[in-house]
């Protein structure tokens, strides 16, 4: 995917379509939760289907946090030798309960990386998505 920056601008604000396209090309990100004034962030792998993010997790802090407060942030990025990008999502996370919901989540392609049991399914309903693309290079000196 090519990104056209204006003139020599190193930062490009991405369109919503560009953000979704980048998310479709990766399977890992970070989930941020906030409960009782404590903010936490978890590395996760994810699946994407119909502009909904799906996660699979086991019992623990992440799942507990989502059941207490459903507002979350999610971030995914990519870094190459001469360019980088970052997409941030704000939304609401919900643990899936029905077999129909779980079957839909399975079709998103999310698959755990490590051989542990992760039988809790979560979807993030996206309320806002934004992103930036960066052309990497040396910082200009100002002296």
URZIPE-V437269 format. One record per backbone hydrogen bond with DSSP energy under -0.5 kcal/mol. CO is the residue of the C=O (numbers start at 1). NH is the residue of the N-H. If there is no record, write none. Layout:
co->[CO CO]
nh->[NH NH]
This chain:
co->[3 6 10 12 12 15 16 17 18 19 20 21 22 23 27 29 30 30 31 32 33 35 37 38 40 42 44 47 49 51 52 53 54 55 57 60 61 62 63 64 65 70 71 72 73 74 75 76 78 82 83 84 85 86 87 88 89 90 90 91 92 94 98 99 100 101 102 103 105 105 106 108 114 119 120 121 122 123 123 124 124 125 128 130 131 132 133 134 134]
nh->[5 9 135 14 133 19 20 21 22 23 24 25 25 26 46 44 32 75 42 73 40 38 39 35 33 31 29 54 52 126 49 124 47 122 120 64 65 66 67 68 69 93 34 91 32 89 30 87 85 136 80 134 78 132 76 130 74 127 128 72 125 123 102 103 104 105 106 107 108 110 109 48 116 121 57 96 55 94 125 53 126 92 90 88 14 86 12 84 136]
